[in-house]
Amino acid sequence: MDIHPVPFISLGGLFEQDDVEAAVRVMNAATEPDGSFFPLPEETDFQDAFAEHEGAARAIALNSCGTGLDVCMMLLGLEPGDEVITTPLTFVCSATCASAQGAKVIFADIDHATMNLDPEAVRAKITDRTRAIIPVHFAGLACDLDAFDAISEETGIPIIYDAAHAVGTLYHGKPIGGRGLASCYSFQSLKNMTTLGEGGAVTSDDIEFAEQVRRKKTFGYVYGGPSVRVVTVGFNYRMTKVQYAVGLSQLAKIDRVTAARRERMLRMEQLLAEVDELILPVGHGPEHASHLYVARLDTDKVGFSAAELRDRLKDTYLIGTSHHYCLVWSWEAFRELAYDNSACPVAEKTSEQVMSLPIFPHTPFEDLDYIAWAMKDAVAALR
Ligand SMILES: Cc1ncc(COP(=O)(O)O)c(C=O)c1O
């Protein structure tokens, strides 16, 4: 095969002409003497469309998923000594959102097959100080929502989902945005859709909770009634009018873009099926948002590490991979923070095994063949 670069981040085709036109339309309108850059009606239109797409009563758009998680933790009124349970195999902010409010982060182990937080492992870590559980829909595969619902009903502990990877994820045929107390989505540039590089949304079926999120994102203002009021300490966590407009055009085609990701990931599943040394991700299919394709090296079967394999893919075949994730507690910032460091053996092993392959909606099918060929060649050479 012809050795050629396949970088992990090659996002060509992130925007299409309709996205550009949406942005320009909003900017052009604002050049008129009576034009406005005030976010309405795009903000409302985008939020309504996103809520509908994710099956939630409300969506409140804000400037990132991390901000959404922060706001949810603020609204729970966490106090020092309170505990929040999450997975260690995630991006830092699934945990630091709780630390930032003074809570202690409790890490529970993941399920080996799905790499999602294991509800039974969570149960074992619940104490009378547990104030929230933050499961992450890893790579775009829904967590065991029914099991988390049951935990929440039994204990009264709210579930806040980190849905950064999960735009369009389904569970038993239905969108997931109304499950738990809230779900926090990301529209950062690497995600399945983007509002010009940064952005996010909190969805919820709890209309009062969604209204509290809205207040936090816009300085605590409440409009309507005889006069404007400021009813809580809030912040400016808003997106711009142009971002809402681009969000609308991205959302209009998200199902097509996700289908393109899915098609490529299912092709990769076929291409790698015979490689005994790999553990392929489960669940890629119509319910999966196909955000990431996270393969694992079965380190029980081989005498080399996933890091060596990733290095070989990069150095010999010019193929970039990514690592989802270093365990959250391994980052130096966590040395200063309160957290539970009891073992999570499945997550610890998984973190040593994972490698995300470069598969995006526009990845040429020849590149999939090339990646699979290089993977087999690299494994054979290291064997
Ligand atoms: C699992 C997870 N949660 C949260 C985030 C944060 O999203 P944002 O960059 O929109 O704050 C990310 C971003 O990479 C993520 O992967």
The ligand as a MOL file (V3000), in Angstrom:
LIG
                    3D

  0  0  0     0  0            999 V3000
M  V30 BEGIN CTAB
M  V30 COUNTS 16 16 0 0 0
M  V30 BEGIN ATOM
M  V30 1 C -16.7250 13.6160 27.3810 0
M  V30 2 C -16.5760 15.1060 27.2310 0
M  V30 3 N -17.1970 15.9220 28.1000 0
M  V30 4 C -17.1040 17.2500 27.9970 0
M  V30 5 C -16.3650 17.8560 27.0180 0
M  V30 6 C -16.2390 19.3460 26.9870 0
M  V30 7 O -16.9100 19.8940 25.8970 0
M  V30 8 P -16.7080 21.4400 25.5700 0
M  V30 9 O -15.3880 21.5610 24.8780 0
M  V30 10 O -17.8520 21.8000 24.6890 0
M  V30 11 O -16.7310 22.1620 26.8670 0
M  V30 12 C -15.6960 17.0750 26.0820 0
M  V30 13 C -14.8970 17.7250 25.0270 0
M  V30 14 O -14.0100 17.1980 24.4360 0
M  V30 15 C -15.8020 15.6510 26.1800 0
M  V30 16 O -15.1790 14.8650 25.3070 0
M  V30 END ATOM
M  V30 BEGIN BOND
M  V30 1 1 1 2
M  V30 2 1 2 3
M  V30 3 2 2 15
M  V30 4 2 3 4
M  V30 5 1 4 5
M  V30 6 1 5 6
M  V30 7 2 5 12
M  V30 8 1 6 7
M  V30 9 1 7 8
M  V30 10 2 8 9
M  V30 11 1 8 10
M  V30 12 1 8 11
M  V30 13 1 12 13
M  V30 14 1 12 15
M  V30 15 2 13 14
M  V30 16 1 15 16
M  V30 END BOND
M  V30 END CTAB
M  END
